[in-house]
Amino acid sequence: MIELSKEDSGLWVVTINRPEKANSLTKAMLTDLAEIAEAAQDARALVLTGAGKVFSAGADLDEARTGLATSPLWERLSSAIAALPGLTIAALNGTLAGGANGMALACDIRIAAPHAKFFYPVMKLGFLPQPSDPVRLAALIGPARAKLILMGGQKITCEEALTYGLIERIVPAEDVLTTARDIAVDTLAAKPEIAIGIKQMCV
């Protein structure tokens, strides 16, 4: 249910492919994602996307009830993405919910389809978010807006997300992956040490 395409250019495309369950994530899927991210040290650019109309609804509900909601796998995944030397892009084909926010927040760039919504109802469910998620969220959109989402339980539209700085661009749903590829072109063509150096300078 996690698909990986490695291209000769150095681009890795990772697709969450469980559209019949809104791309909700099981322990096995999270493990696959984390292992891919940890193995992507040689990827010049990595794109995360989903199949269907939802990027990911977060944890699979059945597995969430048995401990997945608080699993360290979420933090392992987001930390691995954040540590990658290559350019990382979340190509959000649709709504981003719950713990799935972590992997997108850890990316360098986020683009989204117009119908995407953004919410993280962790408090309502009786859980704390993974430690790095509020930090990354607040760094992108400010502490008040982070609290609006995490404590106010607000569902943010794509237009609001763009205004807040949560995403960098809104593109037609059918163009999300193509746009992510276009954004990666210059990085893929550059000398690796130059691209990595620029990423490090932008911290």
C-alpha positions as CSV (number, residue, x, y, z in Angstrom):
1,M,0.0,0.0,0.0
2,I,3.1,2.2,0.0
3,E,4.5,2.5,-3.5
4,L,8.1,3.7,-4.3
5,S,9.4,4.8,-7.7
6,K,13.1,5.6,-8.0
7,E,14.0,7.5,-11.2
8,D,17.4,7.8,-12.8
9,S,17.4,11.5,-12.1
10,G,17.6,10.8,-8.4
11,L,13.9,11.6,-7.8
12,W,12.0,9.3,-5.5
13,V,8.2,9.3,-5.6
14,V,6.4,7.7,-2.6
15,T,2.7,7.1,-3.0
16,I,0.3,6.2,-0.2
17,N,-2.1,3.9,-2.1
18,R,-5.1,3.0,0.1
19,P,-7.8,5.3,-1.4
20,E,-10.6,3.0,-0.3
21,K,-9.7,3.9,3.3
22,A,-8.8,7.5,2.7
23,N,-5.2,6.5,2.7
24,S,-5.3,5.9,6.5
25,L,-2.1,4.5,7.7
26,T,-1.6,1.1,9.4
27,K,1.5,0.2,11.5
28,A,2.9,-1.7,8.5
29,M,2.4,1.3,6.2
30,L,4.0,3.7,8.7
31,T,7.0,1.3,9.0
32,D,7.4,1.1,5.2
33,L,7.3,4.9,5.0
34,A,9.9,5.3,7.8
35,E,12.2,2.7,6.2
36,I,11.9,4.4,2.8
37,A,12.7,7.8,4.3
38,E,15.7,6.4,6.3
39,A,17.0,4.8,3.1
40,A,16.6,7.9,1.0
41,Q,20.0,9.5,1.8
42,D,21.0,9.3,-1.9
43,A,17.7,10.7,-3.2
44,R,18.3,14.0,-4.8
45,A,14.6,14.8,-4.3
46,L,11.8,13.0,-2.6
47,V,8.1,13.5,-3.3
48,L,5.3,12.3,-1.0
49,T,1.8,12.0,-2.5
50,G,-1.3,9.9,-2.2
51,A,-3.7,8.0,-4.5
52,G,-7.3,9.2,-4.9
53,K,-8.8,12.4,-3.4
54,V,-7.3,12.3,0.1
55,F,-3.6,12.5,0.9
56,S,-4.1,10.7,4.2
57,A,-6.7,10.6,7.0
58,G,-4.0,9.8,9.5
59,A,-4.0,6.6,11.6
60,D,-6.2,3.6,10.6
61,L,-9.1,3.8,13.2
62,D,-8.9,0.2,14.2
63,E,-5.2,0.3,14.8
64,A,-5.4,3.7,16.4
65,R,-7.6,2.2,19.1
66,T,-4.9,-0.4,19.9
67,G,-2.0,2.0,20.2
68,L,-1.0,3.3,16.8
69,A,-2.2,6.8,17.6
70,T,0.7,7.2,20.1
71,S,3.2,5.0,18.3
72,P,6.8,6.4,18.1
73,L,6.6,5.4,14.4
74,W,5.1,8.8,13.6
75,E,8.0,10.6,15.0
76,R,10.5,8.2,13.5
77,L,9.0,9.0,10.0
78,S,8.9,12.8,10.3
79,S,12.4,12.9,11.8
80,A,13.8,10.8,9.0
81,I,12.2,13.1,6.4
82,A,13.4,16.2,8.1
83,A,17.0,14.8,8.2
84,L,17.2,14.1,4.5
85,P,19.8,16.1,2.6
86,G,17.8,16.2,-0.6
87,L,14.8,18.4,-1.4
88,T,11.5,17.0,0.0
89,I,8.1,17.9,-1.3
90,A,4.7,17.0,0.0
91,A,2.4,16.8,-3.1
92,L,-0.9,16.9,-1.3
93,N,-3.5,15.5,-3.6
94,G,-6.2,16.1,-1.0
95,T,-7.0,16.4,2.7
96,L,-4.3,16.0,5.3
97,A,-5.5,14.9,8.7
98,G,-4.3,13.7,12.1
99,G,-0.9,12.2,12.5
100,A,-0.3,12.3,8.7
101,N,0.4,16.0,9.2
102,G,3.8,15.1,10.6
103,M,5.4,13.9,7.4
104,A,4.1,16.9,5.4
105,L,5.3,19.3,8.1
106,A,8.8,17.7,7.9
107,C,9.0,18.4,4.1
108,D,10.8,21.4,2.7
109,I,7.8,22.3,0.5
110,R,4.1,21.6,0.5
111,I,1.7,22.0,-2.5
112,A,-1.9,21.1,-2.4
113,A,-5.0,20.5,-4.5
114,P,-7.8,23.1,-4.1
115,H,-10.2,20.7,-2.3
116,A,-7.7,19.8,0.4
117,K,-8.5,20.5,4.0
118,F,-6.1,20.5,7.0
119,F,-6.9,19.4,10.5
120,Y,-5.3,17.6,13.4
121,P,-8.0,16.6,16.0
122,V,-5.5,15.0,18.4
123,M,-6.8,16.8,21.5
124,K,-10.4,15.7,20.9
125,L,-9.2,12.1,20.7
126,G,-7.4,12.3,24.0
127,F,-3.8,12.2,22.7
128,L,-0.8,14.5,22.5
129,P,0.6,15.2,19.1
130,Q,4.0,13.8,18.3
131,P,6.6,16.0,19.9
132,S,8.0,17.6,16.7
133,D,4.7,18.3,15.0
134,P,3.6,21.4,17.1
135,V,7.1,22.8,16.8
136,R,7.2,22.5,13.0
137,L,3.6,23.7,12.7
138,A,4.3,26.8,14.9
139,A,7.5,27.6,12.9
140,L,5.5,27.6,9.7
141,I,2.3,29.4,10.7
142,G,3.0,30.9,14.2
143,P,2.0,29.7,17.6
144,A,-1.5,31.2,17.7
145,R,-2.6,29.5,14.4
146,A,-0.9,26.3,15.6
147,K,-3.2,26.4,18.6
148,L,-6.1,27.2,16.4
149,I,-5.6,23.9,14.7
150,L,-4.4,21.8,17.6
151,M,-6.5,23.2,20.5
152,G,-9.3,24.9,18.6
153,G,-9.9,21.8,16.5
154,Q,-10.3,24.0,13.4
155,K,-10.4,22.5,9.9
156,I,-8.4,24.8,7.6
157,T,-9.2,25.3,4.0
158,C,-6.6,25.2,1.3
159,E,-6.9,29.0,0.8
160,E,-6.4,29.6,4.5
161,A,-3.4,27.2,4.5
162,L,-1.8,29.2,1.7
163,T,-2.4,32.5,3.6
164,Y,-1.0,31.1,6.8
165,G,2.1,29.7,5.1
166,L,1.2,26.1,5.8
167,I,1.5,25.4,2.1
168,E,3.4,27.2,-0.7
169,R,1.1,26.7,-3.6
170,I,-2.4,25.6,-4.7
171,V,-2.5,23.7,-8.0
172,P,-5.2,21.7,-9.8
173,A,-5.6,18.3,-8.3
174,E,-4.6,16.6,-11.6
175,D,-1.4,18.7,-11.7
176,V,-0.1,18.1,-8.1
177,L,2.5,15.5,-8.9
178,T,3.5,17.2,-12.1
179,T,4.0,20.4,-10.3
180,A,6.1,18.7,-7.6
181,R,8.3,17.2,-10.4
182,D,8.7,20.6,-12.0
183,I,9.8,22.1,-8.7
184,A,12.4,19.4,-8.3
185,V,13.9,19.9,-11.8
186,D,16.6,22.4,-10.9
187,T,17.6,20.5,-7.8
188,L,17.9,17.3,-9.8
189,A,20.1,19.1,-12.4
190,A,22.4,20.8,-9.9
191,K,25.6,19.5,-8.4
192,P,24.5,17.5,-5.3
193,E,26.9,19.4,-3.0
194,I,25.5,22.7,-4.2
195,A,21.8,21.7,-3.7
196,I,22.6,20.2,-0.3
197,G,24.5,23.3,0.7
198,I,21.7,25.6,-0.2
199,K,19.2,23.5,1.8
200,Q,21.5,23.7,4.8
201,M,21.8,27.5,4.4
202,C,18.0,27.9,4.4
203,V,17.6,26.5,7.9
